Amino acid sequence: MAEVQGERLHAEVDLGAGVPGEQMTKEQVRTLVLALHDIASVLATADPKLKAEAYAELGVSIAYDHERRVVTVEARPRGACANGRVGEGT
C-alpha cells in the first residue's frame, strides 16, 4: 500500500512539472487539481523518505523546532526566481 501511495505521490509531483515559462492549459490545471484533491491523506500515510523526496522536488523545506514547538515551512520553486531582496540596488 505504501509503495502505491509513493508512486501516486511521484505521479502527482510529475503532473505539476511542466516546461518552465509554459502556461498550463485549462485541462492540465483541472487534471492537477483533481489528482491532488486528497493529497493530505496521501501524505499522512506516505513513506517519510518518499515524502522528503517529493517535497525536495517541489522546492519545499520543513523544519521543526521541538523546544519552541514551531514548524517552519519554506517554498522555493525550482528556477522561479533569483536569490536577493527587493531594493538591494544595482
PDB file of N, CA, C and O in Angstrom:
ATOM      1  N   MET A   1       0.829  -1.198   0.000  1.00  0.00           N
ATOM      2  CA  MET A   1       0.000   0.000   0.000  1.00  0.00           C
ATOM      3  C   MET A   1       0.871   1.258   0.000  1.00  0.00           C
ATOM      4  O   MET A   1       0.618   2.189  -0.765  1.00  0.00           O
ATOM      5  N   ALA A   2       1.901   1.287   0.862  1.00  0.00           N
ATOM      6  CA  ALA A   2       2.778   2.464   0.932  1.00  0.00           C
ATOM      7  C   ALA A   2       3.499   2.679  -0.393  1.00  0.00           C
ATOM      8  O   ALA A   2       3.734   3.817  -0.797  1.00  0.00           O
ATOM      9  N   GLU A   3       3.853   1.577  -1.076  1.00  0.00           N
ATOM     10  CA  GLU A   3       4.545   1.702  -2.360  1.00  0.00           C
ATOM     11  C   GLU A   3       3.633   2.351  -3.409  1.00  0.00           C
ATOM     12  O   GLU A   3       4.075   3.199  -4.185  1.00  0.00           O
ATOM     13  N   VAL A   4       2.374   1.949  -3.424  1.00  0.00           N
ATOM     14  CA  VAL A   4       1.410   2.526  -4.359  1.00  0.00           C
ATOM     15  C   VAL A   4       1.206   4.002  -4.057  1.00  0.00           C
ATOM     16  O   VAL A   4       1.133   4.822  -4.973  1.00  0.00           O
ATOM     17  N   GLN A   5       1.113   4.346  -2.770  1.00  0.00           N
ATOM     18  CA  GLN A   5       0.937   5.746  -2.393  1.00  0.00           C
ATOM     19  C   GLN A   5       2.158   6.561  -2.784  1.00  0.00           C
ATOM     20  O   GLN A   5       2.030   7.709  -3.207  1.00  0.00           O
ATOM     21  N   GLY A   6       3.342   5.972  -2.645  1.00  0.00           N
ATOM     22  CA  GLY A   6       4.559   6.659  -3.053  1.00  0.00           C
ATOM     23  C   GLY A   6       4.586   6.914  -4.547  1.00  0.00           C
ATOM     24  O   GLY A   6       4.967   7.995  -4.995  1.00  0.00           O
ATOM     25  N   GLU A   7       4.175   5.904  -5.325  1.00  0.00           N
ATOM     26  CA  GLU A   7       4.116   6.063  -6.773  1.00  0.00           C
ATOM     27  C   GLU A   7       3.105   7.147  -7.149  1.00  0.00           C
ATOM     28  O   GLU A   7       3.339   7.938  -8.062  1.00  0.00           O
ATOM     29  N   ARG A   8       1.989   7.172  -6.440  1.00  0.00           N
ATOM     30  CA  ARG A   8       0.968   8.183  -6.714  1.00  0.00           C
ATOM     31  C   ARG A   8       1.505   9.576  -6.401  1.00  0.00           C
ATOM     32  O   ARG A   8       1.285  10.522  -7.157  1.00  0.00           O
ATOM     33  N   LEU A   9       2.212   9.689  -5.273  1.00  0.00           N
ATOM     34  CA  LEU A   9       2.782  10.969  -4.883  1.00  0.00           C
ATOM     35  C   LEU A   9       3.748  11.473  -5.952  1.00  0.00           C
ATOM     36  O   LEU A   9       3.722  12.649  -6.316  1.00  0.00           O
ATOM     37  N   HIS A  10       4.602  10.577  -6.455  1.00  0.00           N
ATOM     38  CA  HIS A  10       5.538  10.976  -7.515  1.00  0.00           C
ATOM     39  C   HIS A  10       4.786  11.376  -8.783  1.00  0.00           C
ATOM     40  O   HIS A  10       5.168  12.336  -9.452  1.00  0.00           O
ATOM     41  N   ALA A  11       3.729  10.654  -9.113  1.00  0.00           N
ATOM     42  CA  ALA A  11       2.943  10.987 -10.300  1.00  0.00           C
ATOM     43  C   ALA A  11       2.300  12.361 -10.154  1.00  0.00           C
ATOM     44  O   ALA A  11       2.233  13.128 -11.115  1.00  0.00           O
ATOM     45  N   GLU A  12       1.828  12.668  -8.948  1.00  0.00           N
ATOM     46  CA  GLU A  12       1.210  13.966  -8.715  1.00  0.00           C
ATOM     47  C   GLU A  12       2.236  15.088  -8.835  1.00  0.00           C
ATOM     48  O   GLU A  12       1.932  16.158  -9.362  1.00  0.00           O
ATOM     49  N   VAL A  13       3.439  14.845  -8.350  1.00  0.00           N
ATOM     50  CA  VAL A  13       4.509  15.838  -8.493  1.00  0.00           C
ATOM     51  C   VAL A  13       4.827  16.028  -9.970  1.00  0.00           C
ATOM     52  O   VAL A  13       5.003  17.155 -10.433  1.00  0.00           O
ATOM     53  N   ASP A  14       4.902  14.916 -10.713  1.00  0.00           N
ATOM     54  CA  ASP A  14       5.192  14.990 -12.149  1.00  0.00           C
ATOM     55  C   ASP A  14       4.115  15.754 -12.903  1.00  0.00           C
ATOM     56  O   ASP A  14       4.415  16.468 -13.860  1.00  0.00           O
ATOM     57  N   LEU A  15       2.862  15.609 -12.478  1.00  0.00           N
ATOM     58  CA  LEU A  15       1.776  16.341 -13.136  1.00  0.00           C
ATOM     59  C   LEU A  15       1.999  17.849 -13.064  1.00  0.00           C
ATOM     60  O   LEU A  15       1.656  18.587 -13.987  1.00  0.00           O
ATOM     61  N   GLY A  16       2.577  18.287 -11.957  1.00  0.00           N
ATOM     62  CA  GLY A  16       2.812  19.714 -11.777  1.00  0.00           C
ATOM     63  C   GLY A  16       4.061  20.211 -12.473  1.00  0.00           C
ATOM     64  O   GLY A  16       4.280  21.418 -12.573  1.00  0.00           O
ATOM     65  N   ALA A  17       4.882  19.290 -12.957  1.00  0.00           N
ATOM     66  CA  ALA A  17       6.129  19.680 -13.617  1.00  0.00           C
ATOM     67  C   ALA A  17       5.876  19.900 -15.096  1.00  0.00           C
ATOM     68  O   ALA A  17       5.460  18.985 -15.808  1.00  0.00           O
ATOM     69  N   GLY A  18       6.122  21.085 -15.543  1.00  0.00           N
ATOM     70  CA  GLY A  18       5.954  21.398 -16.963  1.00  0.00           C
ATOM     71  C   GLY A  18       7.186  22.091 -17.470  1.00  0.00           C
ATOM     72  O   GLY A  18       8.190  22.198 -16.766  1.00  0.00           O
ATOM     73  N   VAL A  19       7.109  22.548 -18.657  1.00  0.00           N
ATOM     74  CA  VAL A  19       8.212  23.296 -19.229  1.00  0.00           C
ATOM     75  C   VAL A  19       8.199  24.682 -18.596  1.00  0.00           C
ATOM     76  O   VAL A  19       7.168  25.355 -18.629  1.00  0.00           O
ATOM     77  N   PRO A  20       9.335  25.135 -18.011  1.00  0.00           N
ATOM     78  CA  PRO A  20       9.363  26.449 -17.377  1.00  0.00           C
ATOM     79  C   PRO A  20       8.898  27.537 -18.339  1.00  0.00           C
ATOM     80  O   PRO A  20       9.319  27.577 -19.495  1.00  0.00           O
ATOM     81  N   GLY A  21       8.038  28.406 -17.859  1.00  0.00           N
ATOM     82  CA  GLY A  21       7.547  29.502 -18.667  1.00  0.00           C
ATOM     83  C   GLY A  21       6.360  29.134 -19.542  1.00  0.00           C
ATOM     84  O   GLY A  21       5.710  30.011 -20.112  1.00  0.00           O
ATOM     85  N   GLU A  22       6.077  27.846 -19.651  1.00  0.00           N
ATOM     86  CA  GLU A  22       4.947  27.411 -20.470  1.00  0.00           C
ATOM     87  C   GLU A  22       3.684  27.447 -19.627  1.00  0.00           C
ATOM     88  O   GLU A  22       3.653  26.891 -18.529  1.00  0.00           O
ATOM     89  N   GLN A  23       2.657  28.087 -20.122  1.00  0.00           N
ATOM     90  CA  GLN A  23       1.414  28.203 -19.376  1.00  0.00           C
ATOM     91  C   GLN A  23       0.621  26.909 -19.498  1.00  0.00           C
ATOM     92  O   GLN A  23       0.519  26.321 -20.574  1.00  0.00           O
ATOM     93  N   MET A  24       0.055  26.474 -18.354  1.00  0.00           N
ATOM     94  CA  MET A  24      -0.746  25.258 -18.352  1.00  0.00           C
ATOM     95  C   MET A  24      -2.096  25.527 -19.011  1.00  0.00           C
ATOM     96  O   MET A  24      -2.641  26.628 -18.930  1.00  0.00           O
ATOM     97  N   THR A  25      -2.613  24.501 -19.657  1.00  0.00           N
ATOM     98  CA  THR A  25      -3.930  24.611 -20.258  1.00  0.00           C
ATOM     99  C   THR A  25      -4.993  24.431 -19.173  1.00  0.00           C
ATOM    100  O   THR A  25      -4.697  23.974 -18.069  1.00  0.00           O
ATOM    101  N   LYS A  26      -6.208  24.791 -19.497  1.00  0.00           N
ATOM    102  CA  LYS A  26      -7.320  24.630 -18.560  1.00  0.00           C
ATOM    103  C   LYS A  26      -7.461  23.157 -18.169  1.00  0.00           C
ATOM    104  O   LYS A  26      -7.702  22.850 -17.001  1.00  0.00           O
ATOM    105  N   GLU A  27      -7.316  22.263 -19.115  1.00  0.00           N
ATOM    106  CA  GLU A  27      -7.443  20.831 -18.841  1.00  0.00           C
ATOM    107  C   GLU A  27      -6.310  20.329 -17.952  1.00  0.00           C
ATOM    108  O   GLU A  27      -6.544  19.487 -17.084  1.00  0.00           O
ATOM    109  N   GLN A  28      -5.084  20.825 -18.147  1.00  0.00           N
ATOM    110  CA  GLN A  28      -3.962  20.427 -17.297  1.00  0.00           C
ATOM    111  C   GLN A  28      -4.187  20.874 -15.859  1.00  0.00           C
ATOM    112  O   GLN A  28      -3.912  20.123 -14.922  1.00  0.00           O
ATOM    113  N   VAL A  29      -4.686  22.094 -15.682  1.00  0.00           N
ATOM    114  CA  VAL A  29      -4.975  22.598 -14.333  1.00  0.00           C
ATOM    115  C   VAL A  29      -6.062  21.746 -13.700  1.00  0.00           C
ATOM    116  O   VAL A  29      -5.946  21.366 -12.535  1.00  0.00           O
ATOM    117  N   ARG A  30      -7.113  21.441 -14.444  1.00  0.00           N
ATOM    118  CA  ARG A  30      -8.219  20.617 -13.931  1.00  0.00           C
ATOM    119  C   ARG A  30      -7.706  19.238 -13.507  1.00  0.00           C
ATOM    120  O   ARG A  30      -8.060  18.748 -12.435  1.00  0.00           O
ATOM    121  N   THR A  31      -6.881  18.618 -14.338  1.00  0.00           N
ATOM    122  CA  THR A  31      -6.327  17.296 -14.033  1.00  0.00           C
ATOM    123  C   THR A  31      -5.481  17.338 -12.768  1.00  0.00           C
ATOM    124  O   THR A  31      -5.578  16.452 -11.919  1.00  0.00           O
ATOM    125  N   LEU A  32      -4.655  18.367 -12.645  1.00  0.00           N
ATOM    126  CA  LEU A  32      -3.807  18.514 -11.471  1.00  0.00           C
ATOM    127  C   LEU A  32      -4.635  18.686 -10.206  1.00  0.00           C
ATOM    128  O   LEU A  32      -4.369  18.030  -9.198  1.00  0.00           O
ATOM    129  N   VAL A  33      -5.622  19.548 -10.245  1.00  0.00           N
ATOM    130  CA  VAL A  33      -6.471  19.792  -9.066  1.00  0.00           C
ATOM    131  C   VAL A  33      -7.219  18.522  -8.672  1.00  0.00           C
ATOM    132  O   VAL A  33      -7.293  18.193  -7.488  1.00  0.00           O
ATOM    133  N   LEU A  34      -7.768  17.813  -9.639  1.00  0.00           N
ATOM    134  CA  LEU A  34      -8.488  16.577  -9.333  1.00  0.00           C
ATOM    135  C   LEU A  34      -7.566  15.509  -8.751  1.00  0.00           C
ATOM    136  O   LEU A  34      -7.970  14.748  -7.872  1.00  0.00           O
ATOM    137  N   ALA A  35      -6.331  15.453  -9.239  1.00  0.00           N
ATOM    138  CA  ALA A  35      -5.378  14.468  -8.730  1.00  0.00           C
ATOM    139  C   ALA A  35      -4.942  14.787  -7.305  1.00  0.00           C
ATOM    140  O   ALA A  35      -4.580  13.887  -6.548  1.00  0.00           O
ATOM    141  N   LEU A  36      -4.974  16.059  -6.940  1.00  0.00           N
ATOM    142  CA  LEU A  36      -4.492  16.475  -5.623  1.00  0.00           C
ATOM    143  C   LEU A  36      -5.595  16.607  -4.580  1.00  0.00           C
ATOM    144  O   LEU A  36      -5.318  17.015  -3.452  1.00  0.00           O
ATOM    145  N   HIS A  37      -6.824  16.276  -4.919  1.00  0.00           N
ATOM    146  CA  HIS A  37      -7.937  16.539  -4.007  1.00  0.00           C
ATOM    147  C   HIS A  37      -7.784  15.888  -2.639  1.00  0.00           C
ATOM    148  O   HIS A  37      -8.277  16.432  -1.651  1.00  0.00           O
ATOM    149  N   ASP A  38      -7.118  14.748  -2.550  1.00  0.00           N
ATOM    150  CA  ASP A  38      -6.947  14.108  -1.247  1.00  0.00           C
ATOM    151  C   ASP A  38      -5.469  13.970  -0.874  1.00  0.00           C
ATOM    152  O   ASP A  38      -5.074  13.007  -0.216  1.00  0.00           O
ATOM    153  N   ILE A  39      -4.663  14.940  -1.300  1.00  0.00           N
ATOM    154  CA  ILE A  39      -3.218  14.877  -1.073  1.00  0.00           C
ATOM    155  C   ILE A  39      -2.855  14.820   0.410  1.00  0.00           C
ATOM    156  O   ILE A  39      -1.872  14.175   0.774  1.00  0.00           O
ATOM    157  N   ALA A  40      -3.623  15.477   1.265  1.00  0.00           N
ATOM    158  CA  ALA A  40      -3.309  15.466   2.699  1.00  0.00           C
ATOM    159  C   ALA A  40      -3.367  14.049   3.255  1.00  0.00           C
ATOM    160  O   ALA A  40      -2.496  13.661   4.035  1.00  0.00           O
ATOM    161  N   SER A  41      -4.369  13.273   2.872  1.00  0.00           N
ATOM    162  CA  SER A  41      -4.463  11.897   3.371  1.00  0.00           C
ATOM    163  C   SER A  41      -3.364  11.023   2.774  1.00  0.00           C
ATOM    164  O   SER A  41      -2.852  10.128   3.447  1.00  0.00           O
ATOM    165  N   VAL A  42      -2.998  11.274   1.521  1.00  0.00           N
ATOM    166  CA  VAL A  42      -1.914  10.515   0.900  1.00  0.00           C
ATOM    167  C   VAL A  42      -0.596  10.807   1.612  1.00  0.00           C
ATOM    168  O   VAL A  42       0.163   9.891   1.926  1.00  0.00           O
ATOM    169  N   LEU A  43      -0.331  12.082   1.864  1.00  0.00           N
ATOM    170  CA  LEU A  43       0.913  12.462   2.540  1.00  0.00           C
ATOM    171  C   LEU A  43       0.966  11.951   3.977  1.00  0.00           C
ATOM    172  O   LEU A  43       2.033  11.581   4.468  1.00  0.00           O
ATOM    173  N   ALA A  44      -0.174  11.931   4.646  1.00  0.00           N
ATOM    174  CA  ALA A  44      -0.207  11.487   6.041  1.00  0.00           C
ATOM    175  C   ALA A  44       0.242  10.035   6.186  1.00  0.00           C
ATOM    176  O   ALA A  44       0.821   9.665   7.207  1.00  0.00           O
ATOM    177  N   THR A  45      -0.018   9.219   5.183  1.00  0.00           N
ATOM    178  CA  THR A  45       0.317   7.798   5.289  1.00  0.00           C
ATOM    179  C   THR A  45       1.486   7.381   4.406  1.00  0.00           C
ATOM    180  O   THR A  45       1.862   6.209   4.389  1.00  0.00           O
ATOM    181  N   ALA A  46       2.063   8.326   3.674  1.00  0.00           N
ATOM    182  CA  ALA A  46       3.169   8.002   2.765  1.00  0.00           C
ATOM    183  C   ALA A  46       4.459   7.745   3.530  1.00  0.00           C
ATOM    184  O   ALA A  46       4.636   8.215   4.654  1.00  0.00           O
ATOM    185  N   ASP A  47       5.345   7.002   2.913  1.00  0.00           N
ATOM    186  CA  ASP A  47       6.660   6.716   3.471  1.00  0.00           C
ATOM    187  C   ASP A  47       7.420   8.033   3.656  1.00  0.00           C
ATOM    188  O   ASP A  47       7.487   8.834   2.724  1.00  0.00           O
ATOM    189  N   PRO A  48       7.994   8.272   4.841  1.00  0.00           N
ATOM    190  CA  PRO A  48       8.703   9.540   5.099  1.00  0.00           C
ATOM    191  C   PRO A  48       9.811   9.844   4.090  1.00  0.00           C
ATOM    192  O   PRO A  48      10.027  11.005   3.742  1.00  0.00           O
ATOM    193  N   LYS A  49      10.504   8.826   3.624  1.00  0.00           N
ATOM    194  CA  LYS A  49      11.578   9.036   2.651  1.00  0.00           C
ATOM    195  C   LYS A  49      11.001   9.538   1.324  1.00  0.00           C
ATOM    196  O   LYS A  49      11.566  10.434   0.696  1.00  0.00           O
ATOM    197  N   LEU A  50       9.867   8.955   0.900  1.00  0.00           N
ATOM    198  CA  LEU A  50       9.225   9.395  -0.335  1.00  0.00           C
ATOM    199  C   LEU A  50       8.685  10.810  -0.197  1.00  0.00           C
ATOM    200  O   LEU A  50       8.742  11.599  -1.141  1.00  0.00           O
ATOM    201  N   LYS A  51       8.153  11.133   0.997  1.00  0.00           N
ATOM    202  CA  LYS A  51       7.658  12.499   1.223  1.00  0.00           C
ATOM    203  C   LYS A  51       8.799  13.494   1.113  1.00  0.00           C
ATOM    204  O   LYS A  51       8.654  14.545   0.490  1.00  0.00           O
ATOM    205  N   ALA A  52       9.933  13.163   1.716  1.00  0.00           N
ATOM    206  CA  ALA A  52      11.083  14.066   1.670  1.00  0.00           C
ATOM    207  C   ALA A  52      11.524  14.307   0.225  1.00  0.00           C
ATOM    208  O   ALA A  52      11.853  15.433  -0.149  1.00  0.00           O
ATOM    209  N   GLU A  53      11.529  13.243  -0.583  1.00  0.00           N
ATOM    210  CA  GLU A  53      11.904  13.381  -1.991  1.00  0.00           C
ATOM    211  C   GLU A  53      10.907  14.270  -2.739  1.00  0.00           C
ATOM    212  O   GLU A  53      11.296  15.136  -3.523  1.00  0.00           O
ATOM    213  N   ALA A  54       9.625  14.043  -2.485  1.00  0.00           N
ATOM    214  CA  ALA A  54       8.595  14.836  -3.165  1.00  0.00           C
ATOM    215  C   ALA A  54       8.689  16.307  -2.770  1.00  0.00           C
ATOM    216  O   ALA A  54       8.607  17.189  -3.625  1.00  0.00           O
ATOM    217  N   TYR A  55       8.863  16.573  -1.470  1.00  0.00           N
ATOM    218  CA  TYR A  55       8.990  17.953  -1.011  1.00  0.00           C
ATOM    219  C   TYR A  55      10.210  18.618  -1.639  1.00  0.00           C
ATOM    220  O   TYR A  55      10.144  19.777  -2.050  1.00  0.00           O
ATOM    221  N   ALA A  56      11.325  17.888  -1.716  1.00  0.00           N
ATOM    222  CA  ALA A  56      12.546  18.444  -2.311  1.00  0.00           C
ATOM    223  C   ALA A  56      12.315  18.777  -3.783  1.00  0.00           C
ATOM    224  O   ALA A  56      12.757  19.822  -4.262  1.00  0.00           O
ATOM    225  N   GLU A  57      11.622  17.888  -4.503  1.00  0.00           N
ATOM    226  CA  GLU A  57      11.331  18.140  -5.913  1.00  0.00           C
ATOM    227  C   GLU A  57      10.445  19.366  -6.091  1.00  0.00           C
ATOM    228  O   GLU A  57      10.549  20.074  -7.093  1.00  0.00           O
ATOM    229  N   LEU A  58       9.574  19.614  -5.117  1.00  0.00           N
ATOM    230  CA  LEU A  58       8.683  20.768  -5.174  1.00  0.00           C
ATOM    231  C   LEU A  58       9.338  22.043  -4.669  1.00  0.00           C
ATOM    232  O   LEU A  58       8.771  23.127  -4.809  1.00  0.00           O
ATOM    233  N   GLY A  59      10.542  21.925  -4.075  1.00  0.00           N
ATOM    234  CA  GLY A  59      11.223  23.087  -3.524  1.00  0.00           C
ATOM    235  C   GLY A  59      10.691  23.481  -2.159  1.00  0.00           C
ATOM    236  O   GLY A  59      10.782  24.644  -1.765  1.00  0.00           O
ATOM    237  N   VAL A  60      10.131  22.511  -1.429  1.00  0.00           N
ATOM    238  CA  VAL A  60       9.567  22.772  -0.103  1.00  0.00           C
ATOM    239  C   VAL A  60      10.495  22.201   0.956  1.00  0.00           C
ATOM    240  O   VAL A  60      10.927  21.052   0.866  1.00  0.00           O
ATOM    241  N   SER A  61      10.798  23.016   1.961  1.00  0.00           N
ATOM    242  CA  SER A  61      11.585  22.518   3.095  1.00  0.00           C
ATOM    243  C   SER A  61      10.780  22.748   4.372  1.00  0.00           C
ATOM    244  O   SER A  61      10.115  23.772   4.531  1.00  0.00           O
ATOM    245  N   ILE A  62      10.856  21.777   5.273  1.00  0.00           N
ATOM    246  CA  ILE A  62      10.103  21.822   6.520  1.00  0.00           C
ATOM    247  C   ILE A  62      11.063  21.546   7.665  1.00  0.00           C
ATOM    248  O   ILE A  62      11.820  20.576   7.629  1.00  0.00           O
ATOM    249  N   ALA A  63      11.029  22.401   8.680  1.00  0.00           N
ATOM    250  CA  ALA A  63      11.883  22.214   9.869  1.00  0.00           C
ATOM    251  C   ALA A  63      11.023  22.348  11.117  1.00  0.00           C
ATOM    252  O   ALA A  63      10.159  23.221  11.203  1.00  0.00           O
ATOM    253  N   TYR A  64      11.272  21.468  12.084  1.00  0.00           N
ATOM    254  CA  TYR A  64      10.519  21.506  13.339  1.00  0.00           C
ATOM    255  C   TYR A  64      11.460  21.811  14.486  1.00  0.00           C
ATOM    256  O   TYR A  64      12.449  21.104  14.684  1.00  0.00           O
ATOM    257  N   ASP A  65      11.165  22.856  15.245  1.00  0.00           N
ATOM    258  CA  ASP A  65      11.920  23.219  16.441  1.00  0.00           C
ATOM    259  C   ASP A  65      11.165  22.633  17.633  1.00  0.00           C
ATOM    260  O   ASP A  65      10.155  23.186  18.069  1.00  0.00           O
ATOM    261  N   HIS A  66      11.660  21.515  18.155  1.00  0.00           N
ATOM    262  CA  HIS A  66      10.920  20.813  19.213  1.00  0.00           C
ATOM    263  C   HIS A  66      10.880  21.590  20.522  1.00  0.00           C
ATOM    264  O   HIS A  66       9.943  21.427  21.303  1.00  0.00           O
ATOM    265  N   GLU A  67      11.871  22.426  20.774  1.00  0.00           N
ATOM    266  CA  GLU A  67      11.858  23.207  22.019  1.00  0.00           C
ATOM    267  C   GLU A  67      10.764  24.269  21.985  1.00  0.00           C
ATOM    268  O   GLU A  67      10.051  24.461  22.970  1.00  0.00           O
ATOM    269  N   ARG A  68      10.633  24.952  20.862  1.00  0.00           N
ATOM    270  CA  ARG A  68       9.612  26.005  20.725  1.00  0.00           C
ATOM    271  C   ARG A  68       8.295  25.457  20.194  1.00  0.00           C
ATOM    272  O   ARG A  68       7.276  26.147  20.209  1.00  0.00           O
ATOM    273  N   ARG A  69       8.320  24.194  19.716  1.00  0.00           N
ATOM    274  CA  ARG A  69       7.140  23.549  19.115  1.00  0.00           C
ATOM    275  C   ARG A  69       6.613  24.368  17.942  1.00  0.00           C
ATOM    276  O   ARG A  69       5.422  24.663  17.840  1.00  0.00           O
ATOM    277  N   VAL A  70       7.560  24.729  17.050  1.00  0.00           N
ATOM    278  CA  VAL A  70       7.252  25.557  15.893  1.00  0.00           C
ATOM    279  C   VAL A  70       7.706  24.836  14.625  1.00  0.00           C
ATOM    280  O   VAL A  70       8.806  24.285  14.563  1.00  0.00           O
ATOM    281  N   VAL A  71       6.846  24.852  13.629  1.00  0.00           N
ATOM    282  CA  VAL A  71       7.185  24.295  12.324  1.00  0.00           C
ATOM    283  C   VAL A  71       7.415  25.453  11.355  1.00  0.00           C
ATOM    284  O   VAL A  71       6.593  26.363  11.254  1.00  0.00           O
ATOM    285  N   THR A  72       8.538  25.409  10.647  1.00  0.00           N
ATOM    286  CA  THR A  72       8.847  26.420   9.644  1.00  0.00           C
ATOM    287  C   THR A  72       8.818  25.752   8.277  1.00  0.00           C
ATOM    288  O   THR A  72       9.495  24.749   8.049  1.00  0.00           O
ATOM    289  N   VAL A  73       8.036  26.311   7.381  1.00  0.00           N
ATOM    290  CA  VAL A  73       7.910  25.769   6.032  1.00  0.00           C
ATOM    291  C   VAL A  73       8.333  26.843   5.039  1.00  0.00           C
ATOM    292  O   VAL A  73       7.879  27.985   5.112  1.00  0.00           O
ATOM    293  N   GLU A  74       9.209  26.466   4.109  1.00  0.00           N
ATOM    294  CA  GLU A  74       9.636  27.377   3.046  1.00  0.00           C
ATOM    295  C   GLU A  74       9.356  26.727   1.710  1.00  0.00           C
ATOM    296  O   GLU A  74       9.580  25.530   1.532  1.00  0.00           O
ATOM    297  N   ALA A  75       8.868  27.513   0.778  1.00  0.00           N
ATOM    298  CA  ALA A  75       8.626  27.036  -0.583  1.00  0.00           C
ATOM    299  C   ALA A  75       9.448  27.873  -1.536  1.00  0.00           C
ATOM    300  O   ALA A  75       9.285  29.091  -1.616  1.00  0.00           O
ATOM    301  N   ARG A  76      10.324  27.216  -2.251  1.00  0.00           N
ATOM    302  CA  ARG A  76      11.166  27.888  -3.238  1.00  0.00           C
ATOM    303  C   ARG A  76      11.117  27.079  -4.526  1.00  0.00           C
ATOM    304  O   ARG A  76      11.960  26.211  -4.753  1.00  0.00           O
ATOM    305  N   PRO A  77      10.127  27.367  -5.368  1.00  0.00           N
ATOM    306  CA  PRO A  77      10.013  26.621  -6.626  1.00  0.00           C
ATOM    307  C   PRO A  77      11.302  26.680  -7.423  1.00  0.00           C
ATOM    308  O   PRO A  77      11.939  27.729  -7.522  1.00  0.00           O
ATOM    309  N   ARG A  78      11.674  25.553  -7.986  1.00  0.00           N
ATOM    310  CA  ARG A  78      12.913  25.466  -8.762  1.00  0.00           C
ATOM    311  C   ARG A  78      12.906  26.437  -9.923  1.00  0.00           C
ATOM    312  O   ARG A  78      11.964  26.460 -10.716  1.00  0.00           O
ATOM    313  N   GLY A  79      13.958  27.241 -10.027  1.00  0.00           N
ATOM    314  CA  GLY A  79      14.137  28.126 -11.165  1.00  0.00           C
ATOM    315  C   GLY A  79      13.140  29.263 -11.269  1.00  0.00           C
ATOM    316  O   GLY A  79      13.094  29.948 -12.291  1.00  0.00           O
ATOM    317  N   ALA A  80      12.338  29.480 -10.232  1.00  0.00           N
ATOM    318  CA  ALA A  80      11.295  30.502 -10.330  1.00  0.00           C
ATOM    319  C   ALA A  80      11.837  31.912 -10.154  1.00  0.00           C
ATOM    320  O   ALA A  80      11.318  32.857 -10.749  1.00  0.00           O
ATOM    321  N   CYS A  81      12.875  32.059  -9.343  1.00  0.00           N
ATOM    322  CA  CYS A  81      13.386  33.407  -9.121  1.00  0.00           C
ATOM    323  C   CYS A  81      14.820  33.341  -8.636  1.00  0.00           C
ATOM    324  O   CYS A  81      15.317  32.284  -8.250  1.00  0.00           O
ATOM    325  N   ALA A  82      15.469  34.483  -8.664  1.00  0.00           N
ATOM    326  CA  ALA A  82      16.840  34.587  -8.182  1.00  0.00           C
ATOM    327  C   ALA A  82      16.825  34.934  -6.700  1.00  0.00           C
ATOM    328  O   ALA A  82      15.850  35.476  -6.180  1.00  0.00           O
ATOM    329  N   ASN A  83      17.924  34.610  -6.036  1.00  0.00           N
ATOM    330  CA  ASN A  83      18.049  34.985  -4.622  1.00  0.00           C
ATOM    331  C   ASN A  83      18.361  36.459  -4.513  1.00  0.00           C
ATOM    332  O   ASN A  83      19.054  37.020  -5.362  1.00  0.00           O
ATOM    333  N   GLY A  84      17.855  37.085  -3.477  1.00  0.00           N
ATOM    334  CA  GLY A  84      18.113  38.504  -3.270  1.00  0.00           C
ATOM    335  C   GLY A  84      16.928  39.158  -2.623  1.00  0.00           C
ATOM    336  O   GLY A  84      15.896  38.525  -2.396  1.00  0.00           O
ATOM    337  N   ARG A  85      17.078  40.440  -2.325  1.00  0.00           N
ATOM    338  CA  ARG A  85      15.991  41.184  -1.694  1.00  0.00           C
ATOM    339  C   ARG A  85      15.578  42.335  -2.593  1.00  0.00           C
ATOM    340  O   ARG A  85      16.368  42.842  -3.389  1.00  0.00           O
ATOM    341  N   VAL A  86      14.356  42.724  -2.452  1.00  0.00           N
ATOM    342  CA  VAL A  86      13.861  43.872  -3.190  1.00  0.00           C
ATOM    343  C   VAL A  86      14.521  45.119  -2.634  1.00  0.00           C
ATOM    344  O   VAL A  86      14.614  45.269  -1.416  1.00  0.00           O
ATOM    345  N   GLY A  87      14.971  45.996  -3.472  1.00  0.00           N
ATOM    346  CA  GLY A  87      15.564  47.258  -3.019  1.00  0.00           C
ATOM    347  C   GLY A  87      17.035  47.189  -2.692  1.00  0.00           C
ATOM    348  O   GLY A  87      17.568  48.110  -2.072  1.00  0.00           O
ATOM    349  N   GLU A  88      17.722  46.105  -3.096  1.00  0.00           N
ATOM    350  CA  GLU A  88      19.148  45.987  -2.805  1.00  0.00           C
ATOM    351  C   GLU A  88      19.979  46.959  -3.620  1.00  0.00           C
ATOM    352  O   GLU A  88      21.134  47.221  -3.282  1.00  0.00           O
ATOM    353  N   GLY A  89      19.427  47.484  -4.657  1.00  0.00           N
ATOM    354  CA  GLY A  89      20.203  48.381  -5.516  1.00  0.00           C
ATOM    355  C   GLY A  89      20.886  47.618  -6.618  1.00  0.00           C
ATOM    356  O   GLY A  89      20.884  46.387  -6.636  1.00  0.00           O
ATOM    357  N   THR A  90      21.480  48.369  -7.554  1.00  0.00           N
ATOM    358  CA  THR A  90      22.141  47.713  -8.689  1.00  0.00           C
ATOM    359  C   THR A  90      23.600  48.031  -8.733  1.00  0.00           C
ATOM    360  O   THR A  90      24.308  47.561  -9.624  1.00  0.00           O
TER     361      THR A  90
END
